[in-house]
Structures are given as structure tokens and as C-alpha cells.
Amino acid sequence: MEENAPISIAVILAGKPFRLNVQPEEEETVRAAAKAVNERLSQFQLQYPRADRQDALILVALQFAREALTARQALQDDVDTMQDLTGFLDAILNEATMSAP
């Protein structure tokens, strides 16, 4: 078997089994994601027992998408801050180097 060959795993989402091909190093993350989806769906169904399963899945997907976009923006803000600090430190070092005897 190739070292980076995808492996086939089975996960259950919303009570339905799915076979997925994933890289071996992604298996744990995919299983954790499936567990998180199922937990969020269960919470939603407890909160809104009359909600249609498809509607519940759509709203769970929306929650995860919102969280992912919020995290992506926070990460980009951190990257921007680090770039600003790097530029500031470069300017200080350049100034110190230029004024050194």
C-alpha cells in the first residue's frame, strides 16, 4: 500500500452511514468532525423537536460555516497584526543599523 494512499472509512452522519476516502493523517479529524456534526444535530433536535431533519441539518451546516468564517477572519486579523509588528521591528532594526557607528 502506498504511504499517502487514501483509506476508506465509514462514518455515520444524522443516522446515515457514509463511506469516505481520506488521507490516513486526516482520519482522526474527519471522525471528530462527524462526531461534532452529530452532537450539534442532537442538540438542535432536543431544542427544536418538531424541526424537520433536513432543516436541522441545514441550520447545523450554517452554524459550522459561520464559525469557520469567524475563525478564518480572526486568523487573518492575527496574520495582519503579525505583519504589522514585523514591519515595525524591521524599521527599528534598520534605523538602529543605520545609526550604529
Stockholm file with secondary structure:
# STOCKHOLM 1.0

chainA/1-101         MEENAPISIAVILAGKPFRLNVQPEEEETVRAAAKAVNERLSQFQLQYPRADRQDALILVALQFAREALTARQALQDDVDTMQDLTGFLDAILNEATMSAP
#=GR chainA/1-101 SS CCTTCCEEEEEEETTEEEEEEECGGGHHHHHHHHHHHHHHHHHHHHHCTTSCHHHHHHHHHHHHHHHHHHHHHHHHHHHHHHHHHHHHHHHHHHHHHHHCC
#=GC SS_cons         CCTTCCEEEEEEETTEEEEEEECGGGHHHHHHHHHHHHHHHHHHHHHCTTSCHHHHHHHHHHHHHHHHHHHHHHHHHHHHHHHHHHHHHHHHHHHHHHHCC
//
